[in-house]
Amino acid sequence: MVGAGKPLGDSVFAGHAAAGVAAISASAVAVHPLDTVKSLLQLSATGSKQKMGLRQVVDRVMSVSGPAGLYSGLGWSVLGKLPGLGARFGAYELLTAFYKDGREDNRVYYSEAMLAGITAGAVEAFLCTPFELFKLRSQVGSAIPLKAANPANVIQESFPLLSKLLPGYVPDIRVWNSSVSLLSNLSPKHPDMMGALKQHPWMLTGSGKPPLPSDVQVPSRVIALEGWGALWRGLRPGIARDCVFSGMFFSSWQFIHTAILTWKSVSMKPEPRNLEEAGPVSPIASSLAAGFSGVLAAAASHTFDTAKSRSQCTVIPKYIALERRFLKWRAPGMWIEQMTGISPADRNVLFRGIGLRMARSGIASFTLVGSYYLAIDYIL
C-alpha cells in the first residue's frame, strides 16, 4: 500500500533508488562546467609548457561552443555515475557491515573505512571508465572548431581506406598536398608512391599524426578504430585515483561523523553509553562533512586524475596496440609510474587544475548527500 502524500510510500528499496538517481543527477549537473574546464586545463599543457590558463580555456569554449559547451558530455557523466557511485556506496556499506558484525557499539574504525573505500573505489573505476572516456572526448570537442567537410565522393575517391581506418575523419587536403610537394623531389623506385602513402593511415590525415580525440568520440568510431580494449583505456590510473579518493573520502567522513556525534553526546544529559545512542547526524552536518571529505580526497588523488585524462585522450589504433603486444612493449618510467599508468612526460603537469577539481569534488559531495536526504524526505 502506497502511503498518502508520498510518491513511493512503503516501497523502501525503490524510494532509496529513486533518491539516489535524483541526487547523482543533481550533483553531476551542478559541477559539470567545473569538470569541463578542469579537464581542458589538464589536457592543454604539454611537458613543462602550460599552453592555456583558466581564462583562456573558458574563452575558447565560449567562442567555439557557447555556454552549452560547458555541459558537453553531461549525459555520459550521468550514465557513468549512476552505476559508479551506486557501486562505491554499495560496496562500502557491504564491507562495513561485515566489519561491524558482532560489535556492541556498531562502530567502524578509520582504518576499516579506508580499506572498504579502497575496495569500493576499484569497483567504481572499472564501471565508470568507458563512460568517462566518451565524456572526456566530448569535452575536448567543445573547444575544437569543426573542420569544413569535403564532398563525400571526393573523400572516398582520394582516400579509399578512410572509412575503414579513420572512420569519420576528414583529411586536410591542403596539408596533404604540401606533403606531396615535399616528397616530389625524391626519385623512388616505387611506381606509385603517392598511392602507396595513401594506404598508410596516418598519411590520410595529411600530417602524419593520429586523429584528434574529438574526431573519435562516438562509441562506434572508438571501437572501429581503437578496438574494444580502448573503452577501458586509463583503467590503471583510474583505479589508483578512485582507490585513493574513496579511501580518503570514507575515512575522513567517518572521522568527522564520529567527531560530530562525540560533540553532540557531551551536551546530552544523561550522557549516552555509546555514540549510537547519541542519535543521527543532521542532514546539513552530514552534507558539510561529505563536502569537506571530498575536497581532501580530490587533493590526494588529483595526480592520478590528470594521468587518466591524458591517457584517455590519446588515440591508439588497434593495430598499433597489437604491434606493442607482439613486441612486448613496456611503458617508460619508474615502476610506480608503470603500475599506475602515469607517463613520465606528464610529470610537470600532474597538478594542473587541482583547485578546480577540489572545488568540483567538494560541491558534488555536498550536493549529492544533501539532495539524497531531501529526496528521501520527499519520497518516503
C-alpha positions in Angstrom: 0.0 0.0 0.0 1.4 3.4 -1.0 1.5 5.9 1.8 -0.6 9.0 1.5 1.3 12.1 0.2 4.4 10.0 -0.6 5.2 9.1 -4.2 6.6 5.6 -3.3 5.2 5.2 0.1 6.3 1.9 1.7 8.5 0.8 -1.2 11.8 1.4 0.6 14.1 0.0 -2.0 12.5 1.9 -4.8 12.5 5.0 -2.7 16.2 4.9 -2.0 17.0 4.0 -5.6 14.9 7.0 -6.9 16.6 9.3 -4.3 20.0 8.1 -5.4 19.3 8.7 -9.1 18.0 12.2 -8.3 21.0 13.0 -6.1 23.5 11.8 -8.6 21.9 13.7 -11.4 21.7 16.9 -9.4 25.4 16.7 -8.3 26.5 15.9 -11.9 24.6 18.9 -13.3 25.8 21.2 -10.6 29.5 20.7 -11.1 29.8 19.7 -14.8 31.1 23.1 -16.0 33.9 22.9 -13.4 34.7 19.4 -14.6 34.8 20.5 -18.3 37.2 23.4 -17.5 39.3 21.2 -15.3 39.7 18.5 -18.0 40.7 21.0 -20.6 43.3 22.5 -18.3 44.8 19.1 -17.7 44.9 18.4 -21.5 46.1 21.8 -22.7 49.6 21.5 -21.1 52.4 19.8 -22.9 55.5 18.9 -20.9 56.6 21.9 -18.9 54.7 24.3 -21.1 51.2 25.3 -20.0 49.6 26.5 -23.2 46.3 27.8 -21.8 45.2 29.3 -18.5 41.8 29.2 -16.8 40.5 32.3 -18.6 41.9 31.2 -22.0 40.1 27.8 -21.6 36.8 29.4 -20.7 37.1 31.9 -23.6 37.9 29.1 -26.0 34.9 27.0 -25.0 32.6 30.0 -25.1 33.8 31.1 -28.6 33.6 27.6 -30.1 30.5 26.1 -28.5 28.9 28.8 -26.3 27.6 28.2 -22.8 26.3 24.8 -23.9 30.0 23.7 -24.4 30.5 23.7 -20.7 27.9 20.9 -20.4 29.5 18.8 -23.2 29.5 15.1 -22.2 26.9 15.6 -19.4 24.9 12.7 -20.5 27.9 10.3 -20.4 28.8 11.7 -17.0 25.4 10.9 -15.5 25.3 7.5 -17.1 28.7 6.7 -15.7 28.0 8.0 -12.2 24.8 6.0 -11.8 26.4 2.6 -11.7 29.8 4.0 -10.4 28.5 5.8 -7.3 26.0 3.1 -6.7 28.8 0.5 -6.7 31.0 2.7 -4.5 28.5 3.3 -1.7 27.0 -0.2 -2.1 30.4 -1.9 -1.8 31.3 0.3 1.1 28.1 -0.5 3.0 28.5 -4.2 2.5 32.1 -4.2 3.7 31.5 -2.1 6.7 28.5 -4.2 7.6 30.9 -7.2 7.7 33.3 -5.2 9.9 30.6 -4.2 12.3 29.1 -7.7 12.6 29.1 -8.8 16.2 30.2 -5.5 17.7 28.2 -4.0 20.5 28.9 -0.4 19.6 28.3 -0.9 15.9 31.4 1.2 15.1 33.6 1.3 12.1 37.3 2.2 12.7 39.0 4.6 10.5 41.4 2.1 9.0 38.5 -0.2 8.2 36.7 2.7 6.5 39.8 3.4 4.4 40.2 -0.3 3.3 36.5 -0.5 2.5 36.8 2.7 0.5 39.8 1.5 -1.4 37.9 -1.7 -2.5 34.8 0.3 -3.4 36.9 2.7 -5.5 38.4 -0.2 -7.6 34.9 -1.4 -8.4 33.8 2.1 -9.3 36.8 2.7 -11.6 36.1 -0.4 -13.6 32.4 0.5 -14.2 33.0 4.2 -14.9 36.0 4.1 -17.2 34.1 3.7 -20.6 31.7 6.5 -19.8 34.5 8.8 -18.7 36.3 8.2 -22.0 33.3 9.3 -24.0 32.6 12.2 -21.7 36.2 13.5 -21.8 36.4 13.3 -25.6 33.1 15.2 -25.8 34.5 17.9 -23.6 37.6 18.2 -25.8 35.3 18.6 -28.8 33.6 21.6 -27.2 36.9 23.5 -27.5 37.9 22.5 -31.1 36.1 24.1 -34.0 34.5 21.8 -36.5 36.5 21.3 -39.7 34.9 22.0 -43.0 33.8 18.7 -44.6 34.8 17.9 -48.2 32.3 16.2 -50.5 31.9 12.6 -49.7 32.6 11.3 -53.2 35.9 13.3 -53.3 37.0 11.9 -50.0 36.2 8.3 -50.9 37.9 8.6 -54.3 41.1 10.2 -53.0 41.3 8.2 -49.7 39.7 4.8 -50.2 40.7 3.5 -46.8 39.4 6.5 -44.9 36.1 4.9 -43.8 37.9 1.8 -42.6 41.0 3.1 -40.8 39.9 6.6 -39.7 36.1 6.5 -39.5 34.5 9.9 -39.5 37.8 11.7 -40.0 38.0 14.4 -42.7 41.6 14.8 -44.1 43.2 18.2 -44.6 43.7 18.3 -48.4 46.0 21.4 -48.1 48.4 19.7 -45.7 48.3 16.5 -47.8 49.3 18.5 -51.0 52.1 20.1 -49.0 53.4 16.7 -48.0 53.2 15.5 -51.6 55.2 18.5 -52.8 57.9 17.8 -50.2 58.2 14.2 -51.4 58.1 15.1 -55.1 61.8 15.8 -55.2 62.6 12.2 -54.3 63.2 9.6 -57.0 61.7 6.4 -55.6 61.7 3.1 -57.4 58.1 2.6 -56.4 55.9 3.2 -59.4 53.1 4.9 -57.4 54.5 6.3 -54.1 51.6 8.7 -53.6 49.1 5.9 -53.9 51.1 3.7 -51.5 51.3 6.5 -49.0 47.5 6.8 -49.0 47.4 3.2 -47.7 49.2 4.4 -44.5 46.6 5.5 -42.1 48.4 8.5 -40.6 49.2 9.9 -44.0 45.4 10.1 -44.6 45.4 12.9 -42.1 47.9 14.9 -44.2 50.1 15.5 -41.2 51.4 12.1 -40.2 49.7 12.4 -36.8 46.7 10.4 -35.4 43.3 12.0 -35.3 42.3 14.3 -32.5 40.3 12.7 -29.7 37.4 14.9 -30.6 37.3 13.2 -34.0 37.0 9.8 -32.3 34.4 10.3 -29.6 31.4 8.3 -30.8 31.3 4.7 -29.4 31.1 3.1 -32.9 34.2 5.1 -34.1 36.2 4.3 -31.0 35.5 0.6 -31.4 36.2 0.6 -35.1 39.5 2.5 -34.9 40.9 1.5 -31.5 39.1 -1.7 -30.6 37.0 -2.8 -27.6 40.0 -2.5 -25.3 40.0 1.3 -25.8 36.9 1.5 -23.7 39.0 0.8 -20.6 41.9 2.9 -21.6 43.2 4.7 -18.5 41.9 2.0 -16.2 45.2 1.7 -14.2 45.4 5.4 -13.3 41.6 5.3 -12.8 41.9 2.5 -10.3 44.7 4.4 -8.5 42.6 7.6 -8.5 39.4 6.1 -7.3 41.0 3.9 -4.7 42.9 6.8 -3.2 39.8 9.1 -3.5 37.4 6.6 -1.9 39.8 5.6 0.8 40.4 9.2 1.8 36.8 10.2 1.4 35.2 7.5 3.6 37.9 7.5 6.3 37.8 11.3 6.7 34.0 11.3 6.5 33.9 8.6 9.3 36.3 10.7 11.4 34.2 13.9 11.0 31.0 11.9 11.7 32.5 10.5 14.9 33.6 13.9 16.0 30.2 15.4 15.5 28.5 12.6 17.4 31.1 12.9 20.2 30.5 16.6 20.5 26.7 16.0 20.5 26.9 13.3 23.2 28.9 15.6 25.6 26.0 18.0 25.9 23.4 15.3 26.4 22.0 14.5 29.9 22.4 11.7 30.8 25.5 11.0 28.7 24.8 8.1 26.2 26.7 4.9 26.7 27.9 4.8 23.1 27.7 7.0 20.0 24.7 5.1 18.6 22.5 6.4 21.4 23.5 10.0 20.5 21.2 9.9 17.6 21.7 10.5 13.9 23.8 13.4 12.5 21.7 16.2 11.0 21.5 16.3 7.1 23.2 19.6 6.9 26.1 18.4 9.1 26.4 15.2 7.1 26.4 17.2 3.8 29.1 19.5 5.1 31.2 16.6 6.3 30.9 14.9 2.9 31.9 18.1 1.1 35.0 18.6 3.2 35.9 15.0 2.8 35.5 15.3 -1.0 37.9 18.3 -1.0 40.6 16.3 0.9 40.1 13.2 -1.3 40.3 15.2 -4.5 43.6 16.8 -3.4 45.1 13.4 -2.6 44.1 11.7 -5.8 44.5 14.5 -8.4 47.7 13.4 -10.0 46.1 10.1 -11.0 43.1 12.0 -12.4 45.4 14.0 -14.6 47.2 10.9 -15.8 43.8 9.2 -16.6 42.5 12.2 -18.5 45.7 12.5 -20.6 45.7 8.7 -21.2 42.1 8.6 -22.4 42.7 11.5 -24.9 45.4 9.6 -26.7 44.2 7.9 -29.8 45.9 4.5 -30.3 44.6 2.4 -33.2 44.1 -1.3 -32.6 46.9 -2.4 -35.0 49.4 -0.3 -33.1 48.3 -1.7 -29.8 48.7 -5.2 -31.4 52.2 -4.4 -32.5 53.1 -3.3 -29.0 51.8 -6.6 -27.6 53.8 -8.5 -30.2 57.0 -6.5 -29.4 56.3 -6.8 -25.6 56.5 -3.1 -25.4 56.9 -1.7 -21.8 55.7 1.7 -20.8 58.5 4.0 -19.9 59.1 5.5 -16.4 59.7 4.3 -12.9 57.9 1.3 -11.5 55.3 3.4 -9.7 54.5 5.2 -13.0 54.3 1.9 -14.9 51.9 0.5 -12.2 49.6 3.5 -12.1 49.8 4.4 -15.8 51.5 7.8 -15.4 53.5 8.9 -18.4 57.0 10.4 -17.5 56.3 13.2 -20.0 53.4 14.4 -17.8 55.4 14.7 -14.5 55.4 18.5 -14.7 51.6 18.8 -15.3 50.2 16.3 -12.9 48.9 19.1 -10.5 47.2 21.0 -13.3 43.7 22.0 -12.4 43.9 20.7 -8.8 42.0 23.7 -7.4 39.1 23.2 -9.8 38.9 19.5 -9.0 38.9 20.2 -5.3 36.1 22.7 -5.7 34.2 20.3 -8.0 34.5 17.4 -5.7 33.5 19.4 -2.6 30.4 20.8 -4.2 29.5 17.5 -5.8 29.8 15.6 -2.5 27.8 18.3 -0.6 25.1 18.3 -3.3 25.0 14.5 -3.5 24.4 13.9 0.2 22.1 16.9 0.6 20.0 16.0 -2.4 19.7 12.5 -1.2 18.4 13.5 2.2 15.9 15.9 0.5 14.7 13.3 -1.9 14.3 10.6 0.8 12.3 13.0 2.9 10.0 13.8 0.0 9.7 10.2 -1.4 9.4 8.1 1.7 
